[in-house]
Amino acid sequence: MLGSSGSYTNVRYNVLRRSDGIEYPGSVQWYLVLVLLASWILTFTCLIKSIHSVGKVVYVTVIFPYILLTILLIRGVTLDGAIDGILFYLSPDFTKLLHFQVGLEAGLQVFYSLGPAWGGLITMSSYNKFNNKCIQNAWCGTLADGLTRFYAGFVVFSILGFMAKDVGMTMEEISNFSTGPGLVFVAYPEVITKLPMPHLWGILFFLMLITVGVDTQFGMFETVASGLADKYPKQLSSRKILTTAILCLFLFVLGIPYTTNGGIYVFQLVDWYVATFCISFSSFLECIIISWIYGAERFSRDVELMIGRPIPLA
């Protein structure tokens, strides 16, 4: 299983110290609790003034990953075997689209990266001006998301091509192995150790993961915080800092079960059966409610009132 089997063993037994199954929760790993606490302190610091803080922090959390992706791409294309990986990336097998599982996972990736039905897009857009060009923003956001994933693919497959060449595997074999958490916490660290100044690359790479994770957290956290403030305006509107602190503490406590020996199994269970299917179902319900219950024409008239032209219904 790759030359990185040692790295995989290290992640499994030394970092996660995971048990043999979800039925064996084990004990809390306190160093993971400290990392979880640090992440929530960082989230609280960035959101201490609600949307006003987010508007300033996103300049860093959004731009920095693009800078680091470009640096990794420049370094990646200079590695031996990178061209093979890029050619494999640019030569897709469209027959796999006929497989239900492939189409399902591709659609789920759109939900994760673009963020429909999570609530964050609606929450953030609620702070816009009434006549904000929402249709243009929707097109730009969707296009930026798609182009970003396409651009990141060159980074991923240039490194996968190097890994395949290094361990003597085909691109099909290496791409099947390097998926999900294995790609981020096993494959990439294995490559980083073979780069000049690996410690610097490691710090930059995981700093990028932190910025991406925190940036994602902003929208979801603000959705909950704004929902509570709208529900209880008299009690919470003037206590945003206290509300943010209590909510961060509450969510920190909810995250402690994930730091146990069996926490990774709980995470995978929630990630697939709760987040994945619930968000897909919620998106489907949103389309049904807006189109048939609220009414597509009525919704189009609302948009026309805002921007001066209706939504193309054809």
Residue pairs with C-beta under 8 A, 6 or more apart in sequence:
1 8
1 177
2 8
2 163
2 167
2 169
2 174
2 177
2 187
2 190
3 166
3 167
3 190
4 163
4 167
4 186
4 187
4 190
7 186
7 189
7 190
8 182
8 186
11 185
11 186
12 18
15 185
16 29
16 261
16 263
16 264
17 26
17 29
17 261
18 261
18 262
18 263
18 264
18 265
19 25
19 26
19 261
19 262
19 265
21 262
21 265
22 262
22 265
22 266
22 269
23 262
24 261
24 262
25 257
25 260
25 261
25 262
25 263
26 260
26 261
26 262
27 260
27 261
28 256
28 259
28 260
29 259
29 260
29 261
29 263
30 259
32 258
32 259
32 263
33 256
33 259
36 252
36 255
36 256
36 258
36 259
37 252
39 210
39 213
39 214
40 248
40 249
40 251
40 252
40 255
41 248
42 210
42 214
43 214
43 217
43 218
43 221
43 248
44 244
44 245
44 248
46 53
46 54
46 57
46 214
46 218
47 53
47 54
47 218
47 221
47 222
47 225
47 244
48 241
48 244
49 240
49 241
50 222
50 225
50 226
50 240
50 244
51 124
51 127
51 222
54 124
54 218
54 222
57 214
57 218
58 215
58 218
60 211
61 211
61 212
61 214
61 215
61 218
62 215
64 207
64 208
64 211
65 208
65 211
65 212
66 148
68 204
68 205
68 207
68 208
69 151
69 152
69 155
69 208
71 204
72 155
72 159
72 205
73 151
73 154
73 155
73 158
75 195
75 201
76 82
76 154
76 155
76 158
76 159
76 162
77 83
77 86
77 154
77 158
79 158
79 159
79 161
79 162
80 162
80 165
80 166
81 161
81 162
81 163
81 164
81 165
81 166
82 158
82 159
82 161
82 162
83 161
84 161
84 164
84 165
84 171
85 157
85 158
85 159
85 160
85 161
85 162
85 164
85 171
86 154
86 157
86 158
86 161
88 157
88 160
88 161
88 171
88 175
89 153
89 154
89 156
89 157
96 102
97 103
107 280
108 276
108 280
109 149
110 116
110 145
111 117
111 118
111 276
111 279
111 280
111 283
113 145
113 148
113 149
114 141
114 142
114 145
115 121
115 219
116 283
116 286
117 279
117 280
117 282
117 283
117 286
118 219
118 220
118 223
118 279
119 219
119 220
119 223
119 227
120 218
120 219
120 220
120 222
120 223
121 141
121 219
122 223
123 219
123 222
123 223
123 226
123 227
124 219
124 222
125 132
125 134
125 137
126 226
128 134
130 306
131 306
131 307
131 308
132 306
132 307
133 307
134 303
134 306
134 307
135 303
135 307
135 311
156 183
157 175
159 187
159 188
159 191
160 171
160 174
160 175
160 178
160 187
161 171
162 191
163 169
163 174
163 178
163 187
163 190
163 191
164 170
164 171
164 173
164 174
166 194
167 174
177 187
178 186
178 187
184 209
188 205
189 202
189 205
192 198
192 201
192 202
192 205
193 202
195 201
221 247
221 248
221 251
224 247
225 240
225 243
225 244
225 247
228 236
228 243
228 247
229 236
229 237
229 240
229 243
236 243
257 263
257 266
258 264
258 266
258 267
260 266
290 296
290 299
291 299
296 311
296 313
297 313
299 311
300 310
300 311
300 313
301 310
303 309
303 310
303 311
304 310
304 311
